[in-house]
Amino acid sequence: MTKTKTMYSIPYILWLLLFVVAPVLLIVYQSFTDIDGAFTVGNYGKYFTSSTALRMTFNSLLYAGIITAAVLLISYPTAYFLSR
């Protein structure tokens, strides 16, 4: 990589670290700690035994799948039409 390409990639890398990697690491850290900050896997036990949490997760995945299918059905024909 040349020096100018490296210089252009620095803001992108900083953006990814600040707004993608750091939040994911914070979520993972908080998922393994309790209210006092001690390590625990009890949060996952509560999650997998809660019917409400599992239903919400299933609904989220269902809606994500429906929205993805709808966008694909609309966007691919539109992109094909616009490219011709």
C-alpha positions as a Markdown table, in Angstrom:
| # | Residue | x | y | z |
|---|---|---|---|---|
| 1 | Met | 0.0 | 0.0 | 0.0 |
| 2 | Thr | 1.3 | 3.4 | -0.8 |
| 3 | Lys | 1.5 | 6.2 | 1.8 |
| 4 | Thr | -1.5 | 8.1 | 0.4 |
| 5 | Lys | -3.7 | 5.0 | 0.4 |
| 6 | Thr | -2.7 | 4.4 | 4.0 |
| 7 | Met | -3.6 | 8.0 | 4.9 |
| 8 | Tyr | -7.0 | 7.6 | 3.4 |
| 9 | Ser | -7.7 | 4.4 | 5.3 |
| 10 | Ile | -7.0 | 5.8 | 8.7 |
| 11 | Pro | -10.4 | 7.6 | 9.1 |
| 12 | Tyr | -12.2 | 4.5 | 8.0 |
| 13 | Ile | -10.3 | 2.3 | 10.4 |
| 14 | Leu | -10.9 | 4.8 | 13.3 |
| 15 | Trp | -14.6 | 4.9 | 12.3 |
| 16 | Leu | -14.9 | 1.1 | 12.4 |
| 17 | Leu | -13.1 | 0.9 | 15.7 |
| 18 | Leu | -15.2 | 3.6 | 17.4 |
| 19 | Phe | -18.6 | 2.8 | 16.0 |
| 20 | Val | -18.5 | -1.0 | 15.3 |
| 21 | Val | -15.8 | -2.8 | 17.3 |
| 22 | Ala | -16.1 | -0.8 | 20.5 |
| 23 | Pro | -19.9 | -1.2 | 20.9 |
| 24 | Val | -19.8 | -4.9 | 20.1 |
| 25 | Leu | -17.0 | -5.4 | 22.7 |
| 26 | Leu | -19.0 | -3.4 | 25.3 |
| 27 | Ile | -22.1 | -5.5 | 24.7 |
| 28 | Val | -20.2 | -8.8 | 25.0 |
| 29 | Tyr | -18.5 | -7.5 | 28.2 |
| 30 | Gln | -21.8 | -6.4 | 29.7 |
| 31 | Ser | -23.5 | -9.7 | 28.8 |
| 32 | Phe | -20.9 | -11.6 | 31.0 |
| 33 | Thr | -21.2 | -9.3 | 34.0 |
| 34 | Asp | -23.9 | -8.8 | 36.6 |
| 35 | Ile | -25.0 | -5.6 | 38.2 |
| 36 | Asp | -22.0 | -5.6 | 40.6 |
| 37 | Gly | -19.5 | -6.1 | 37.7 |
| 38 | Ala | -18.7 | -9.7 | 38.6 |
| 39 | Phe | -18.3 | -12.4 | 35.9 |
| 40 | Thr | -21.5 | -14.5 | 35.3 |
| 41 | Val | -23.2 | -16.5 | 32.7 |
| 42 | Gly | -26.5 | -16.2 | 34.5 |
| 43 | Asn | -27.6 | -13.5 | 32.0 |
| 44 | Tyr | -27.6 | -16.1 | 29.3 |
| 45 | Gly | -29.5 | -18.6 | 31.5 |
| 46 | Lys | -32.2 | -16.0 | 32.1 |
| 47 | Tyr | -32.3 | -15.2 | 28.4 |
| 48 | Phe | -32.7 | -18.8 | 27.2 |
| 49 | Thr | -35.3 | -19.6 | 29.9 |
| 50 | Ser | -37.4 | -16.5 | 29.2 |
| 51 | Ser | -40.2 | -17.2 | 26.8 |
| 52 | Thr | -40.7 | -13.5 | 26.3 |
| 53 | Ala | -37.1 | -12.9 | 25.3 |
| 54 | Leu | -37.1 | -15.9 | 22.9 |
| 55 | Arg | -40.3 | -14.8 | 21.3 |
| 56 | Met | -38.9 | -11.3 | 20.8 |
| 57 | Thr | -35.8 | -12.8 | 19.2 |
| 58 | Phe | -37.8 | -15.0 | 16.9 |
| 59 | Asn | -40.0 | -12.0 | 15.9 |
| 60 | Ser | -37.0 | -9.9 | 15.2 |
| 61 | Leu | -35.5 | -12.6 | 13.0 |
| 62 | Leu | -38.8 | -13.1 | 11.2 |
| 63 | Tyr | -39.3 | -9.4 | 10.5 |
| 64 | Ala | -35.7 | -9.2 | 9.3 |
| 65 | Gly | -36.2 | -12.1 | 6.9 |
| 66 | Ile | -39.5 | -10.6 | 5.6 |
| 67 | Ile | -37.9 | -7.2 | 5.1 |
| 68 | Thr | -34.8 | -8.7 | 3.4 |
| 69 | Ala | -37.0 | -10.7 | 1.0 |
| 70 | Ala | -39.1 | -7.6 | 0.2 |
| 71 | Val | -36.1 | -5.4 | -0.5 |
| 72 | Leu | -34.6 | -8.1 | -2.7 |
| 73 | Leu | -37.8 | -8.5 | -4.7 |
| 74 | Ile | -37.9 | -4.8 | -5.3 |
| 75 | Ser | -34.3 | -3.8 | -5.6 |
| 76 | Tyr | -33.0 | -6.5 | -8.0 |
| 77 | Pro | -35.6 | -5.9 | -10.7 |
| 78 | Thr | -35.2 | -2.2 | -10.3 |
| 79 | Ala | -31.4 | -2.4 | -10.6 |
| 80 | Tyr | -31.8 | -4.7 | -13.7 |
| 81 | Phe | -34.2 | -2.2 | -15.3 |
| 82 | Leu | -31.9 | 0.8 | -14.5 |
| 83 | Ser | -28.8 | -1.0 | -15.9 |
| 84 | Arg | -30.5 | -1.6 | -19.3 |
